[in-house]
Structures are given as C-alpha cells and as structure tokens.
Amino acid sequence: MLDPLPPLLEVEGLQKHFPLKGGLFGRKSGCVRAVDGISFRAESGEALGIVGESGCGKSTAGKAIVRLIEPTGGTVRLLGVDITKLPHRALHDHRRHMQMVFQDPYSSLNPKLTAGAIVGEPFINYGILSTRERKERVAALFERVGLRPEHMVKYPHEFSGGQRQRLGIARALALEPKLIIADEPVSALDVSVQAQVINLLVRLQDELGLTYLFIAHALGVVRHISHRVAVMYLGRIVELAPTEALFKEPLHPYSQALLEAAPIPDPERKHRRMVLAGEVPSPINPPSGCHFHARCPFVSDRCRVEEPKFITVASGRSVACHLHDRPFQ
C-alpha cells in the first residue's frame, strides 16, 4: 500500500517574537509575541482562510511562512522540505514554489519599471527564458489575469487599483508556484472591484490547482473563497474548521463574536450580537490561562489560570476552548 502524499504545506509551532529594547544600553526588556506557536496544514488545491482582528498576527504569520521575515521558532515544510532551515541559496531555489500577493497593489510594485518588466522580473531573477520567450510569457500572463498585453509598456501609476492588483497576481503566477499567500489582497480596493479580483483568484485556483493561504478580516470574502478557516487571536489559532461548519456553528466565543459583528445574510442563523468587553490585550504581556478570558462573556475560573489545548473535537474541526462543548448563550 502506497503511503499517502504529505500536505503541500505543514506549519508546526511557528513563532515570531519581536524583541523590545530599552534602557541606557539598549538591553532586551521583553518581546512582542506576534505569532505564538501556530500549527496547521494546507492540502494541495485548498484555500485556507486566516481571519482575526487587526494585530492578531495573521499577516506576520504569512510573511514568516515564506521567510520574508525570519521565524523565531517552529518549522514550515513546503512540498516536504523544511524551509526554515534552508540556507539562502537553497531557499532562493525553493521559493519559486511559493509567492505572495500583497495588500497594497501600488507600494508592492516598482514605480520605475514598466508593467511588463515587473511581471517578467521573476524570469530574470531565476535566469530562465530568452528575451523573446519572456515577452511571450508575460503577454500570456497579462491575458490570464484580465489585462491587455499592449499595456505591458505602461507604468504602475497608469493603472487603476484593481488593475495593479491583477499585475501583482500575474507576477506571483510567473514561476508557476504551488502556494500563494494572499495578504489582504482586496482590502484596499473598491467593493465592486473586490468581487472581480476574488472571482479571478477562484478561477485561477480551478485552472491551475493552486493552494491559497488567504489572509483577511472581511468574513464575507473569506467565506466565498476558502475551504477551511483558521481564526487567530493574539498570535494563536483558536479555531480551525471547514468554512460552512464554522459559519453555521462556531465553537469558540471569539469566532462567534467575529461572525456576529459581520452582516452576513443567512435566514437560518439566529441574529444575536455578542459585545466583547475591553480592549485586545498587549502581545507583550498576554493574559494568563486563555488569552481571550479577559474579554469572554462566558469566562470561568479555569479559563483564567489554565491555558486551553488546541484539540480536535470533530472531523476537520479543532478548537482551543474549555467550553467548546457547551452552547454559547
């Protein structure tokens, strides 16, 4: 019997802590626990959404996974290779399998290069294709993302916001990656343009078999594109579930609060509103026990002192909550 294929992406205990320095000699006085030990898997062809409030660590996690910033701890395996330990040259060769689409479609593009040069730059960086072949491939990429090849000579400022994001997507597709991390790819766009870009990403996934990590705070967008959703709070994943199961019955109070804060049309869902007390705690000095206990309306004494384990409670569902088996009312 053949062994099952490993998942495309495996993240285990990923951490990213930013040191804080103070005093006369700039000694380390603490750290910001931006990502504090997250673990998950993404299968080939899957879209995994990562959601949470601003400052929860989701964008930092995405950058640490591709090593745009160096992780503090944990492992990231892509195609079975632990990329957290790869030296620079080996990482450069392996990085062609993973690309990012950034939030701001303008600041992520070099304003001194034409659109064609931007999309064709990865081919130059990896020393592949002749000049003629590169031009042909770039034209094909323009057409694939809904841009006109004759606009290859234009500069980024001559495009609209949606067109610039299409440029970013074309650049990410250039080397035929297996994994694309989309970091808030539509949050800077008009609502009507958001739908067009999301539909483009869905179509590209169907055509190319791409795996997405889709980082966002807009739950409606995440529901449309994701097969599963990971909910992050204060640097940790508190719930991971299939998309429709999460939206129908969240098992963590924070997940419930996020869903009830979003206007999602669903006649079968009870329209309640959970109001979270207080502010998001500081990642420099997070609360003891469950990080969410200071804002949770269902908090118990156990929550204040004992950190809940991230456990599997059903097929495809995991949660870190002492009260996950009780209905939230």
Steps between C-alpha positions, in 0.01 A plus 500: 500500500639837400558763769264798474650814357600760760308830504640773281563724802561398861546763770593379848546721805582810292613796709602854423604712798630852454747601773447819697804697608520778752718669755832673459675206332210378290465171681216264417211578730238266358347398169186539292350154447356574159468131407508270799511137391251429222460166321293403196514321166386599153432236239576537131226698329351626827417857597559553872374829639667668798284755678515716810505858622776739401812422700418131552815392310350362181708712258815439704431127479472519122831682466672259739375201302676621184792635709460861397560536872692233688294283739605490864407134532304214350519331162348563158500215250417568138482199270651298785806727535565688826563847358569656842844339496591555136807717429450808283582339163286193559216721624524711185460188286209369710324836524380474141241255633346767729407858425314787667232743388517807722232726642600827334514450122694824454777491759580137409583596140820673393388838356817522286422184302240449232221254570658250262836526674336450840325181395806376313748572781469152661623339177810720510560428868500127431686523168233325295356575154647707221394858441247397235364214712476728801299756304263231376451355850434842649239574231331168579499583872342839428219331310455238773434764767279715278747764383574604143849400377544836327502659848832331583676828418304699759622586850318408824360850556315477168286211625200499731516331840333185376729482197806544722386209715460292184862591421602372842312176438662459156845549655419240768395250230810549285704209640200266524503474881312237699415732791380861495464698821252780440534760775182710508505509118172691458472716811644807323260470204150629435225250583404446135863435408544266797247259351681499166838422659353229726332335201832515315678326788231229513528443125880482512485245779266281296713530187844464658436292811645767727509485878407826675561638843246779491556755777211739559273662753196519270308184585277515195803487273653214698177302485486536122853380426609270786447129557610527864551791737752553780401763758792680665499694825806659659751297300328163534248296304193453718284313250549315171201362313341447159359831384129419506527316833669801658242745369212276606624410848819664633649313795711782644343816650741719305398335172136563593574864576671549163208343314237700684687823430475437125177560305459155344158430341391159629130454587573180693749663732382656825580869493667558834774742577784421737664815629861447603612686810830684531784535253724246331774415755859591423704227327792617715334371816209274403254382766556177689287197423285553194615817322136585427370469856516875577241570225298179501141524632507130594826507699546259791766477769666221304537727197697755704769257616514207257597540135262300279657245268439519129320171450306321227135477603345372175601403151697794363420721801745617767454756775677641805221560751406335830132561421490382139243228576250742655255717307582870521203704613 
